[in-house]
Amino acid sequence: TAFLYPPGDAAALADTIREALALDSGARERLAAEARAHVKANFDKVHMCAATLALYRAVLAERTG
């Protein structure tokens, strides 16, 4: 659902951009559909609230115990 490259590596970033620009329309549409599905499955309101509460609980547990 994304293109990755090593942080701070300008040459790798340039190669990655060239790779993305070279995609045909079908590949772009598939990548976009996969990205939308990933976001929909992993970042809905219920999931995000549960993850936030879990983080708050973990922080509080560290401070109290």
mmCIF file as Biopython writes it, N, C-alpha, C and O atoms, coordinates in Angstrom:
data_model
#
loop_
_atom_site.group_PDB
_atom_site.id
_atom_site.type_symbol
_atom_site.label_atom_id
_atom_site.label_alt_id
_atom_site.label_comp_id
_atom_site.label_asym_id
_atom_site.label_entity_id
_atom_site.label_seq_id
_atom_site.pdbx_PDB_ins_code
_atom_site.Cartn_x
_atom_site.Cartn_y
_atom_site.Cartn_z
_atom_site.occupancy
_atom_site.B_iso_or_equiv
_atom_site.auth_seq_id
_atom_site.auth_asym_id
_atom_site.pdbx_PDB_model_num
ATOM 1   N N  . THR A ? 1  ? 0.807   -1.203 0.000   1.0 0.0 1  A 1 
ATOM 2   C CA . THR A ? 1  ? 0.000   0.000  0.000   1.0 0.0 1  A 1 
ATOM 3   C C  . THR A ? 1  ? 0.847   1.264  0.000   1.0 0.0 1  A 1 
ATOM 4   O O  . THR A ? 1  ? 0.319   2.370  0.117   1.0 0.0 1  A 1 
ATOM 5   N N  . ALA A ? 2  ? 2.168   1.102  -0.132  1.0 0.0 2  A 1 
ATOM 6   C CA . ALA A ? 2  ? 3.042   2.276  -0.098  1.0 0.0 2  A 1 
ATOM 7   C C  . ALA A ? 2  ? 4.389   1.939  -0.718  1.0 0.0 2  A 1 
ATOM 8   O O  . ALA A ? 2  ? 4.701   0.778  -0.980  1.0 0.0 2  A 1 
ATOM 9   N N  . PHE A ? 3  ? 5.163   2.961  -0.942  1.0 0.0 3  A 1 
ATOM 10  C CA . PHE A ? 3  ? 6.536   2.802  -1.394  1.0 0.0 3  A 1 
ATOM 11  C C  . PHE A ? 3  ? 7.431   3.172  -0.220  1.0 0.0 3  A 1 
ATOM 12  O O  . PHE A ? 3  ? 7.243   4.216  0.404   1.0 0.0 3  A 1 
ATOM 13  N N  . LEU A ? 4  ? 8.390   2.331  0.075   1.0 0.0 4  A 1 
ATOM 14  C CA . LEU A ? 4  ? 9.291   2.586  1.193   1.0 0.0 4  A 1 
ATOM 15  C C  . LEU A ? 4  ? 10.714  2.782  0.684   1.0 0.0 4  A 1 
ATOM 16  O O  . LEU A ? 4  ? 11.109  2.220  -0.337  1.0 0.0 4  A 1 
ATOM 17  N N  . TYR A ? 5  ? 11.465  3.582  1.411   1.0 0.0 5  A 1 
ATOM 18  C CA . TYR A ? 5  ? 12.874  3.800  1.105   1.0 0.0 5  A 1 
ATOM 19  C C  . TYR A ? 5  ? 13.568  4.140  2.412   1.0 0.0 5  A 1 
ATOM 20  O O  . TYR A ? 5  ? 12.906  4.580  3.352   1.0 0.0 5  A 1 
ATOM 21  N N  . PRO A ? 6  ? 14.871  3.953  2.504   1.0 0.0 6  A 1 
ATOM 22  C CA . PRO A ? 6  ? 15.589  4.235  3.752   1.0 0.0 6  A 1 
ATOM 23  C C  . PRO A ? 6  ? 15.572  5.731  4.080   1.0 0.0 6  A 1 
ATOM 24  O O  . PRO A ? 6  ? 15.789  6.561  3.197   1.0 0.0 6  A 1 
ATOM 25  N N  . PRO A ? 7  ? 15.316  6.073  5.336   1.0 0.0 7  A 1 
ATOM 26  C CA . PRO A ? 7  ? 15.323  7.487  5.730   1.0 0.0 7  A 1 
ATOM 27  C C  . PRO A ? 7  ? 16.668  8.139  5.422   1.0 0.0 7  A 1 
ATOM 28  O O  . PRO A ? 7  ? 17.725  7.548  5.643   1.0 0.0 7  A 1 
ATOM 29  N N  . GLY A ? 8  ? 16.608  9.357  4.911   1.0 0.0 8  A 1 
ATOM 30  C CA . GLY A ? 8  ? 17.823  10.116 4.642   1.0 0.0 8  A 1 
ATOM 31  C C  . GLY A ? 8  ? 18.548  9.736  3.367   1.0 0.0 8  A 1 
ATOM 32  O O  . GLY A ? 8  ? 19.608  10.288 3.073   1.0 0.0 8  A 1 
ATOM 33  N N  . ASP A ? 9  ? 17.996  8.805  2.603   1.0 0.0 9  A 1 
ATOM 34  C CA . ASP A ? 9  ? 18.650  8.340  1.374   1.0 0.0 9  A 1 
ATOM 35  C C  . ASP A ? 9  ? 17.985  9.011  0.171   1.0 0.0 9  A 1 
ATOM 36  O O  . ASP A ? 9  ? 16.996  8.512  -0.365  1.0 0.0 9  A 1 
ATOM 37  N N  . ALA A ? 10 ? 18.544  10.144 -0.239  1.0 0.0 10 A 1 
ATOM 38  C CA . ALA A ? 10 ? 17.952  10.929 -1.322  1.0 0.0 10 A 1 
ATOM 39  C C  . ALA A ? 10 ? 17.918  10.153 -2.637  1.0 0.0 10 A 1 
ATOM 40  O O  . ALA A ? 10 ? 16.957  10.269 -3.398  1.0 0.0 10 A 1 
ATOM 41  N N  . ALA A ? 11 ? 18.945  9.374  -2.908  1.0 0.0 11 A 1 
ATOM 42  C CA . ALA A ? 11 ? 18.975  8.601  -4.155  1.0 0.0 11 A 1 
ATOM 43  C C  . ALA A ? 11 ? 17.867  7.546  -4.158  1.0 0.0 11 A 1 
ATOM 44  O O  . ALA A ? 11 ? 17.210  7.332  -5.178  1.0 0.0 11 A 1 
ATOM 45  N N  . ALA A ? 12 ? 17.664  6.894  -3.023  1.0 0.0 12 A 1 
ATOM 46  C CA . ALA A ? 12 ? 16.591  5.893  -2.927  1.0 0.0 12 A 1 
ATOM 47  C C  . ALA A ? 12 ? 15.232  6.562  -3.062  1.0 0.0 12 A 1 
ATOM 48  O O  . ALA A ? 12 ? 14.330  6.005  -3.688  1.0 0.0 12 A 1 
ATOM 49  N N  . LEU A ? 13 ? 15.071  7.753  -2.484  1.0 0.0 13 A 1 
ATOM 50  C CA . LEU A ? 13 ? 13.823  8.494  -2.624  1.0 0.0 13 A 1 
ATOM 51  C C  . LEU A ? 13 ? 13.565  8.817  -4.094  1.0 0.0 13 A 1 
ATOM 52  O O  . LEU A ? 13 ? 12.450  8.642  -4.585  1.0 0.0 13 A 1 
ATOM 53  N N  . ALA A ? 14 ? 14.585  9.283  -4.785  1.0 0.0 14 A 1 
ATOM 54  C CA . ALA A ? 14 ? 14.435  9.602  -6.204  1.0 0.0 14 A 1 
ATOM 55  C C  . ALA A ? 14 ? 14.060  8.359  -7.002  1.0 0.0 14 A 1 
ATOM 56  O O  . ALA A ? 14 ? 13.197  8.425  -7.877  1.0 0.0 14 A 1 
ATOM 57  N N  . ASP A ? 15 ? 14.699  7.226  -6.711  1.0 0.0 15 A 1 
ATOM 58  C CA . ASP A ? 15 ? 14.358  5.968  -7.391  1.0 0.0 15 A 1 
ATOM 59  C C  . ASP A ? 15 ? 12.920  5.562  -7.105  1.0 0.0 15 A 1 
ATOM 60  O O  . ASP A ? 15 ? 12.212  5.093  -7.996  1.0 0.0 15 A 1 
ATOM 61  N N  . THR A ? 16 ? 12.495  5.741  -5.872  1.0 0.0 16 A 1 
ATOM 62  C CA . THR A ? 16 ? 11.132  5.379  -5.475  1.0 0.0 16 A 1 
ATOM 63  C C  . THR A ? 16 ? 10.109  6.264  -6.185  1.0 0.0 16 A 1 
ATOM 64  O O  . THR A ? 16 ? 9.065   5.783  -6.626  1.0 0.0 16 A 1 
ATOM 65  N N  . ILE A ? 17 ? 10.406  7.539  -6.293  1.0 0.0 17 A 1 
ATOM 66  C CA . ILE A ? 17 ? 9.501   8.450  -7.006  1.0 0.0 17 A 1 
ATOM 67  C C  . ILE A ? 17 ? 9.416   8.058  -8.474  1.0 0.0 17 A 1 
ATOM 68  O O  . ILE A ? 17 ? 8.329   8.048  -9.053  1.0 0.0 17 A 1 
ATOM 69  N N  . ARG A ? 18 ? 10.564  7.733  -9.084  1.0 0.0 18 A 1 
ATOM 70  C CA . ARG A ? 18 ? 10.547  7.289  -10.481 1.0 0.0 18 A 1 
ATOM 71  C C  . ARG A ? 18 ? 9.714   6.019  -10.636 1.0 0.0 18 A 1 
ATOM 72  O O  . ARG A ? 18 ? 8.955   5.879  -11.595 1.0 0.0 18 A 1 
ATOM 73  N N  . GLU A ? 19 ? 9.863   5.093  -9.686  1.0 0.0 19 A 1 
ATOM 74  C CA . GLU A ? 19 ? 9.085   3.847  -9.721  1.0 0.0 19 A 1 
ATOM 75  C C  . GLU A ? 19 ? 7.586   4.140  -9.633  1.0 0.0 19 A 1 
ATOM 76  O O  . GLU A ? 19 ? 6.791   3.550  -10.365 1.0 0.0 19 A 1 
ATOM 77  N N  . ALA A ? 20 ? 7.210   5.036  -8.751  1.0 0.0 20 A 1 
ATOM 78  C CA . ALA A ? 20 ? 5.795   5.383  -8.601  1.0 0.0 20 A 1 
ATOM 79  C C  . ALA A ? 20 ? 5.252   6.053  -9.860  1.0 0.0 20 A 1 
ATOM 80  O O  . ALA A ? 20 ? 4.137   5.763  -10.293 1.0 0.0 20 A 1 
ATOM 81  N N  . LEU A ? 21 ? 6.038   6.943  -10.438 1.0 0.0 21 A 1 
ATOM 82  C CA . LEU A ? 21 ? 5.593   7.647  -11.644 1.0 0.0 21 A 1 
ATOM 83  C C  . LEU A ? 21 ? 5.501   6.719  -12.855 1.0 0.0 21 A 1 
ATOM 84  O O  . LEU A ? 21 ? 4.782   7.013  -13.810 1.0 0.0 21 A 1 
ATOM 85  N N  . ALA A ? 22 ? 6.220   5.611  -12.818 1.0 0.0 22 A 1 
ATOM 86  C CA . ALA A ? 22 ? 6.224   4.684  -13.945 1.0 0.0 22 A 1 
ATOM 87  C C  . ALA A ? 22 ? 5.050   3.697  -13.916 1.0 0.0 22 A 1 
ATOM 88  O O  . ALA A ? 22 ? 4.853   2.947  -14.872 1.0 0.0 22 A 1 
ATOM 89  N N  . LEU A ? 23 ? 4.275   3.691  -12.835 1.0 0.0 23 A 1 
ATOM 90  C CA . LEU A ? 23 ? 3.147   2.762  -12.751 1.0 0.0 23 A 1 
ATOM 91  C C  . LEU A ? 23 ? 2.120   3.061  -13.834 1.0 0.0 23 A 1 
ATOM 92  O O  . LEU A ? 23 ? 1.859   4.221  -14.154 1.0 0.0 23 A 1 
ATOM 93  N N  . ASP A ? 24 ? 1.543   2.004  -14.394 1.0 0.0 24 A 1 
ATOM 94  C CA . ASP A ? 24 ? 0.447   2.232  -15.338 1.0 0.0 24 A 1 
ATOM 95  C C  . ASP A ? 24 ? -0.837  2.501  -14.548 1.0 0.0 24 A 1 
ATOM 96  O O  . ASP A ? 24 ? -0.863  2.337  -13.328 1.0 0.0 24 A 1 
ATOM 97  N N  . SER A ? 25 ? -1.885  2.909  -15.236 1.0 0.0 25 A 1 
ATOM 98  C CA . SER A ? 25 ? -3.114  3.303  -14.548 1.0 0.0 25 A 1 
ATOM 99  C C  . SER A ? 25 ? -3.715  2.149  -13.754 1.0 0.0 25 A 1 
ATOM 100 O O  . SER A ? 25 ? -4.257  2.374  -12.672 1.0 0.0 25 A 1 
ATOM 101 N N  . GLY A ? 26 ? -3.637  0.932  -14.256 1.0 0.0 26 A 1 
ATOM 102 C CA . GLY A ? 26 ? -4.171  -0.215 -13.524 1.0 0.0 26 A 1 
ATOM 103 C C  . GLY A ? 26 ? -3.438  -0.445 -12.221 1.0 0.0 26 A 1 
ATOM 104 O O  . GLY A ? 26 ? -4.059  -0.719 -11.194 1.0 0.0 26 A 1 
ATOM 105 N N  . ALA A ? 27 ? -2.119  -0.336 -12.256 1.0 0.0 27 A 1 
ATOM 106 C CA . ALA A ? 27 ? -1.314  -0.514 -11.044 1.0 0.0 27 A 1 
ATOM 107 C C  . ALA A ? 27 ? -1.598  0.597  -10.038 1.0 0.0 27 A 1 
ATOM 108 O O  . ALA A ? 27 ? -1.678  0.340  -8.837  1.0 0.0 27 A 1 
ATOM 109 N N  . ARG A ? 28 ? -1.750  1.831  -10.521 1.0 0.0 28 A 1 
ATOM 110 C CA . ARG A ? 28 ? -2.081  2.948  -9.622  1.0 0.0 28 A 1 
ATOM 111 C C  . ARG A ? 28 ? -3.429  2.722  -8.963  1.0 0.0 28 A 1 
ATOM 112 O O  . ARG A ? 28 ? -3.585  2.948  -7.763  1.0 0.0 28 A 1 
ATOM 113 N N  . GLU A ? 29 ? -4.409  2.274  -9.751  1.0 0.0 29 A 1 
ATOM 114 C CA . GLU A ? 29 ? -5.743  2.026  -9.202  1.0 0.0 29 A 1 
ATOM 115 C C  . GLU A ? 29 ? -5.714  0.901  -8.169  1.0 0.0 29 A 1 
ATOM 116 O O  . GLU A ? 29 ? -6.376  1.001  -7.136  1.0 0.0 29 A 1 
ATOM 117 N N  . ARG A ? 30 ? -4.957  -0.168 -8.430  1.0 0.0 30 A 1 
ATOM 118 C CA . ARG A ? 30 ? -4.850  -1.270 -7.459  1.0 0.0 30 A 1 
ATOM 119 C C  . ARG A ? 30 ? -4.183  -0.796 -6.169  1.0 0.0 30 A 1 
ATOM 120 O O  . ARG A ? 30 ? -4.648  -1.111 -5.073  1.0 0.0 30 A 1 
ATOM 121 N N  . LEU A ? 31 ? -3.103  -0.046 -6.302  1.0 0.0 31 A 1 
ATOM 122 C CA . LEU A ? 31 ? -2.401  0.472  -5.131  1.0 0.0 31 A 1 
ATOM 123 C C  . LEU A ? 31 ? -3.331  1.363  -4.307  1.0 0.0 31 A 1 
ATOM 124 O O  . LEU A ? 31 ? -3.367  1.261  -3.081  1.0 0.0 31 A 1 
ATOM 125 N N  . ALA A ? 32 ? -4.075  2.227  -4.973  1.0 0.0 32 A 1 
ATOM 126 C CA . ALA A ? 32 ? -5.005  3.116  -4.272  1.0 0.0 32 A 1 
ATOM 127 C C  . ALA A ? 32 ? -6.103  2.313  -3.576  1.0 0.0 32 A 1 
ATOM 128 O O  . ALA A ? 32 ? -6.453  2.608  -2.433  1.0 0.0 32 A 1 
ATOM 129 N N  . ALA A ? 33 ? -6.641  1.317  -4.244  1.0 0.0 33 A 1 
ATOM 130 C CA . ALA A ? 33 ? -7.698  0.494  -3.645  1.0 0.0 33 A 1 
ATOM 131 C C  . ALA A ? 33 ? -7.176  -0.265 -2.426  1.0 0.0 33 A 1 
ATOM 132 O O  . ALA A ? 33 ? -7.863  -0.359 -1.408  1.0 0.0 33 A 1 
ATOM 133 N N  . GLU A ? 34 ? -5.961  -0.807 -2.529  1.0 0.0 34 A 1 
ATOM 134 C CA . GLU A ? 34 ? -5.359  -1.514 -1.400  1.0 0.0 34 A 1 
ATOM 135 C C  . GLU A ? 34 ? -5.114  -0.566 -0.225  1.0 0.0 34 A 1 
ATOM 136 O O  . GLU A ? 34 ? -5.328  -0.937 0.929   1.0 0.0 34 A 1 
ATOM 137 N N  . ALA A ? 35 ? -4.669  0.645  -0.516  1.0 0.0 35 A 1 
ATOM 138 C CA . ALA A ? 35 ? -4.424  1.627  0.541   1.0 0.0 35 A 1 
ATOM 139 C C  . ALA A ? 35 ? -5.733  2.012  1.226   1.0 0.0 35 A 1 
ATOM 140 O O  . ALA A ? 35 ? -5.790  2.089  2.454   1.0 0.0 35 A 1 
ATOM 141 N N  . ARG A ? 36 ? -6.788  2.254  0.440   1.0 0.0 36 A 1 
ATOM 142 C CA . ARG A ? 36 ? -8.090  2.587  1.028   1.0 0.0 36 A 1 
ATOM 143 C C  . ARG A ? 36 ? -8.602  1.457  1.907   1.0 0.0 36 A 1 
ATOM 144 O O  . ARG A ? 36 ? -9.102  1.705  3.004   1.0 0.0 36 A 1 
ATOM 145 N N  . ALA A ? 37 ? -8.483  0.220  1.439   1.0 0.0 37 A 1 
ATOM 146 C CA . ALA A ? 37 ? -8.936  -0.938 2.211   1.0 0.0 37 A 1 
ATOM 147 C C  . ALA A ? 37 ? -8.143  -1.063 3.511   1.0 0.0 37 A 1 
ATOM 148 O O  . ALA A ? 37 ? -8.714  -1.368 4.558   1.0 0.0 37 A 1 
ATOM 149 N N  . HIS A ? 38 ? -6.841  -0.830 3.453   1.0 0.0 38 A 1 
ATOM 150 C CA . HIS A ? 38 ? -5.996  -0.902 4.651   1.0 0.0 38 A 1 
ATOM 151 C C  . HIS A ? 38 ? -6.429  0.151  5.680   1.0 0.0 38 A 1 
ATOM 152 O O  . HIS A ? 38 ? -6.567  -0.153 6.865   1.0 0.0 38 A 1 
ATOM 153 N N  . VAL A ? 39 ? -6.637  1.365  5.226   1.0 0.0 39 A 1 
ATOM 154 C CA . VAL A ? 39 ? -7.052  2.437  6.140   1.0 0.0 39 A 1 
ATOM 155 C C  . VAL A ? 39 ? -8.419  2.118  6.729   1.0 0.0 39 A 1 
ATOM 156 O O  . VAL A ? 39 ? -8.632  2.265  7.932   1.0 0.0 39 A 1 
ATOM 157 N N  . LYS A ? 40 ? -9.331  1.688  5.891   1.0 0.0 40 A 1 
ATOM 158 C CA . LYS A ? 40 ? -10.680 1.366  6.364   1.0 0.0 40 A 1 
ATOM 159 C C  . LYS A ? 40 ? -10.660 0.252  7.408   1.0 0.0 40 A 1 
ATOM 160 O O  . LYS A ? 40 ? -11.416 0.300  8.378   1.0 0.0 40 A 1 
ATOM 161 N N  . ALA A ? 41 ? -9.803  -0.747 7.215   1.0 0.0 41 A 1 
ATOM 162 C CA . ALA A ? 41 ? -9.732  -1.892 8.126   1.0 0.0 41 A 1 
ATOM 163 C C  . ALA A ? 41 ? -8.990  -1.578 9.422   1.0 0.0 41 A 1 
ATOM 164 O O  . ALA A ? 41 ? -9.262  -2.196 10.452  1.0 0.0 41 A 1 
ATOM 165 N N  . ASN A ? 42 ? -8.065  -0.636 9.387   1.0 0.0 42 A 1 
ATOM 166 C CA . ASN A ? 42 ? -7.191  -0.424 10.536  1.0 0.0 42 A 1 
ATOM 167 C C  . ASN A ? 42 ? -7.339  0.909  11.257  1.0 0.0 42 A 1 
ATOM 168 O O  . ASN A ? 42 ? -6.784  1.082  12.342  1.0 0.0 42 A 1 
ATOM 169 N N  . PHE A ? 43 ? -8.066  1.841  10.685  1.0 0.0 43 A 1 
ATOM 170 C CA . PHE A ? 43 ? -8.124  3.170  11.279  1.0 0.0 43 A 1 
ATOM 171 C C  . PHE A ? 43 ? -9.535  3.702  11.426  1.0 0.0 43 A 1 
ATOM 172 O O  . PHE A ? 43 ? -9.763  4.906  11.308  1.0 0.0 43 A 1 
ATOM 173 N N  . ASP A ? 44 ? -10.493 2.806  11.686  1.0 0.0 44 A 1 
ATOM 174 C CA . ASP A ? 44 ? -11.845 3.292  11.935  1.0 0.0 44 A 1 
ATOM 175 C C  . ASP A ? 44 ? -11.913 3.872  13.353  1.0 0.0 44 A 1 
ATOM 176 O O  . ASP A ? 44 ? -10.993 3.690  14.151  1.0 0.0 44 A 1 
ATOM 177 N N  . LYS A ? 45 ? -13.003 4.566  13.652  1.0 0.0 45 A 1 
ATOM 178 C CA . LYS A ? 45 ? -13.141 5.258  14.923  1.0 0.0 45 A 1 
ATOM 179 C C  . LYS A ? 45 ? -13.044 4.300  16.113  1.0 0.0 45 A 1 
ATOM 180 O O  . LYS A ? 45 ? -12.382 4.613  17.103  1.0 0.0 45 A 1 
ATOM 181 N N  . VAL A ? 46 ? -13.689 3.151  16.027  1.0 0.0 46 A 1 
ATOM 182 C CA . VAL A ? 46 ? -13.676 2.198  17.139  1.0 0.0 46 A 1 
ATOM 183 C C  . VAL A ? 46 ? -12.255 1.711  17.407  1.0 0.0 46 A 1 
ATOM 184 O O  . VAL A ? 46 ? -11.813 1.667  18.555  1.0 0.0 46 A 1 
ATOM 185 N N  . HIS A ? 47 ? -11.546 1.346  16.347  1.0 0.0 47 A 1 
ATOM 186 C CA . HIS A ? 47 ? -10.172 0.857  16.505  1.0 0.0 47 A 1 
ATOM 187 C C  . HIS A ? 47 ? -9.267  1.941  17.078  1.0 0.0 47 A 1 
ATOM 188 O O  . HIS A ? 47 ? -8.479  1.672  17.985  1.0 0.0 47 A 1 
ATOM 189 N N  . MET A ? 48 ? -9.369  3.138  16.568  1.0 0.0 48 A 1 
ATOM 190 C CA . MET A ? 48 ? -8.512  4.226  17.031  1.0 0.0 48 A 1 
ATOM 191 C C  . MET A ? 48 ? -8.799  4.585  18.482  1.0 0.0 48 A 1 
ATOM 192 O O  . MET A ? 48 ? -7.869  4.842  19.246  1.0 0.0 48 A 1 
ATOM 193 N N  . CYS A ? 49 ? -10.071 4.606  18.876  1.0 0.0 49 A 1 
ATOM 194 C CA . CYS A ? 49 ? -10.416 4.888  20.281  1.0 0.0 49 A 1 
ATOM 195 C C  . CYS A ? 49 ? -9.871  3.798  21.196  1.0 0.0 49 A 1 
ATOM 196 O O  . CYS A ? 49 ? -9.323  4.095  22.258  1.0 0.0 49 A 1 
ATOM 197 N N  . ALA A ? 50 ? -10.016 2.541  20.792  1.0 0.0 50 A 1 
ATOM 198 C CA . ALA A ? 50 ? -9.503  1.433  21.598  1.0 0.0 50 A 1 
ATOM 199 C C  . ALA A ? 50 ? -7.985  1.523  21.735  1.0 0.0 50 A 1 
ATOM 200 O O  . ALA A ? 50 ? -7.451  1.291  22.820  1.0 0.0 50 A 1 
ATOM 201 N N  . ALA A ? 51 ? -7.293  1.851  20.664  1.0 0.0 51 A 1 
ATOM 202 C CA . ALA A ? 51 ? -5.836  1.979  20.718  1.0 0.0 51 A 1 
ATOM 203 C C  . ALA A ? 51 ? -5.411  3.139  21.609  1.0 0.0 51 A 1 
ATOM 204 O O  . ALA A ? 51 ? -4.429  3.029  22.342  1.0 0.0 51 A 1 
ATOM 205 N N  . THR A ? 52 ? -6.142  4.252  21.553  1.0 0.0 52 A 1 
ATOM 206 C CA . THR A ? 52 ? -5.831  5.408  22.390  1.0 0.0 52 A 1 
ATOM 207 C C  . THR A ? 52 ? -6.046  5.075  23.861  1.0 0.0 52 A 1 
ATOM 208 O O  . THR A ? 52 ? -5.213  5.407  24.704  1.0 0.0 52 A 1 
ATOM 209 N N  . LEU A ? 53 ? -7.162  4.419  24.169  1.0 0.0 53 A 1 
ATOM 210 C CA . LEU A ? 53 ? -7.420  4.016  25.558  1.0 0.0 53 A 1 
ATOM 211 C C  . LEU A ? 53 ? -6.354  3.049  26.070  1.0 0.0 53 A 1 
ATOM 212 O O  . LEU A ? 53 ? -5.913  3.153  27.214  1.0 0.0 53 A 1 
ATOM 213 N N  . ALA A ? 54 ? -5.947  2.120  25.227  1.0 0.0 54 A 1 
ATOM 214 C CA . ALA A ? 54 ? -4.907  1.172  25.628  1.0 0.0 54 A 1 
ATOM 215 C C  . ALA A ? 54 ? -3.598  1.904  25.928  1.0 0.0 54 A 1 
ATOM 216 O O  . ALA A ? 54 ? -2.898  1.557  26.879  1.0 0.0 54 A 1 
ATOM 217 N N  . LEU A ? 55 ? -3.271  2.892  25.139  1.0 0.0 55 A 1 
ATOM 218 C CA . LEU A ? 55 ? -2.064  3.677  25.377  1.0 0.0 55 A 1 
ATOM 219 C C  . LEU A ? 55 ? -2.173  4.441  26.695  1.0 0.0 55 A 1 
ATOM 220 O O  . LEU A ? 55 ? -1.236  4.437  27.494  1.0 0.0 55 A 1 
ATOM 221 N N  . TYR A ? 56 ? -3.307  5.093  26.924  1.0 0.0 56 A 1 
ATOM 222 C CA . TYR A ? 56 ? -3.505  5.823  28.183  1.0 0.0 56 A 1 
ATOM 223 C C  . TYR A ? 56 ? -3.378  4.882  29.379  1.0 0.0 56 A 1 
ATOM 224 O O  . TYR A ? 56 ? -2.749  5.224  30.380  1.0 0.0 56 A 1 
ATOM 225 N N  . ARG A ? 57 ? -3.976  3.696  29.271  1.0 0.0 57 A 1 
ATOM 226 C CA . ARG A ? 57 ? -3.902  2.733  30.373  1.0 0.0 57 A 1 
ATOM 227 C C  . ARG A ? 57 ? -2.463  2.293  30.623  1.0 0.0 57 A 1 
ATOM 228 O O  . ARG A ? 57 ? -2.039  2.157  31.770  1.0 0.0 57 A 1 
ATOM 229 N N  . ALA A ? 58 ? -1.726  2.074  29.557  1.0 0.0 58 A 1 
ATOM 230 C CA . ALA A ? 58 ? -0.324  1.656  29.702  1.0 0.0 58 A 1 
ATOM 231 C C  . ALA A ? 58 ? 0.511   2.750  30.373  1.0 0.0 58 A 1 
ATOM 232 O O  . ALA A ? 58 ? 1.342   2.461  31.234  1.0 0.0 58 A 1 
ATOM 233 N N  . VAL A ? 59 ? 0.290   3.991  29.980  1.0 0.0 59 A 1 
ATOM 234 C CA . VAL A ? 59 ? 1.022   5.108  30.590  1.0 0.0 59 A 1 
ATOM 235 C C  . VAL A ? 59 ? 0.657   5.234  32.069  1.0 0.0 59 A 1 
ATOM 236 O O  . VAL A ? 59 ? 1.531   5.419  32.915  1.0 0.0 59 A 1 
ATOM 237 N N  . LEU A ? 60 ? -0.617  5.137  32.371  1.0 0.0 60 A 1 
ATOM 238 C CA . LEU A ? 60 ? -1.036  5.225  33.770  1.0 0.0 60 A 1 
ATOM 239 C C  . LEU A ? 60 ? -0.475  4.067  34.593  1.0 0.0 60 A 1 
ATOM 240 O O  . LEU A ? 60 ? -0.081  4.254  35.745  1.0 0.0 60 A 1 
ATOM 241 N N  . ALA A ? 61 ? -0.438  2.882  34.010  1.0 0.0 61 A 1 
ATOM 242 C CA . ALA A ? 61 ? 0.102   1.715  34.731  1.0 0.0 61 A 1 
ATOM 243 C C  . ALA A ? 61 ? 1.580   1.918  35.039  1.0 0.0 61 A 1 
ATOM 244 O O  . ALA A ? 61 ? 2.045   1.529  36.110  1.0 0.0 61 A 1 
ATOM 245 N N  . GLU A ? 62 ? 2.318   2.515  34.125  1.0 0.0 62 A 1 
ATOM 246 C CA . GLU A ? 62 ? 3.741   2.784  34.362  1.0 0.0 62 A 1 
ATOM 247 C C  . GLU A ? 62 ? 3.929   3.791  35.487  1.0 0.0 62 A 1 
ATOM 248 O O  . GLU A ? 62 ? 4.852   3.668  36.292  1.0 0.0 62 A 1 
ATOM 249 N N  . ARG A ? 63 ? 3.065   4.773  35.540  1.0 0.0 63 A 1 
ATOM 250 C CA . ARG A ? 63 ? 3.203   5.836  36.538  1.0 0.0 63 A 1 
ATOM 251 C C  . ARG A ? 63 ? 2.783   5.368  37.925  1.0 0.0 63 A 1 
ATOM 252 O O  . ARG A ? 63 ? 3.286   5.874  38.928  1.0 0.0 63 A 1 
ATOM 253 N N  . THR A ? 64 ? 1.865   4.407  37.991  1.0 0.0 64 A 1 
ATOM 254 C CA . THR A ? 64 ? 1.359   3.988  39.291  1.0 0.0 64 A 1 
ATOM 255 C C  . THR A ? 64 ? 1.991   2.714  39.802  1.0 0.0 64 A 1 
ATOM 256 O O  . THR A ? 64 ? 1.841   2.363  40.972  1.0 0.0 64 A 1 
ATOM 257 N N  . GLY A ? 65 ? 2.692   2.028  38.933  1.0 0.0 65 A 1 
ATOM 258 C CA . GLY A ? 65 ? 3.116   0.766  39.445  1.0 0.0 65 A 1 
ATOM 259 C C  . GLY A ? 65 ? 4.403   0.262  39.121  1.0 0.0 65 A 1 
ATOM 260 O O  . GLY A ? 65 ? 4.769   -0.827 39.563  1.0 0.0 65 A 1 
#
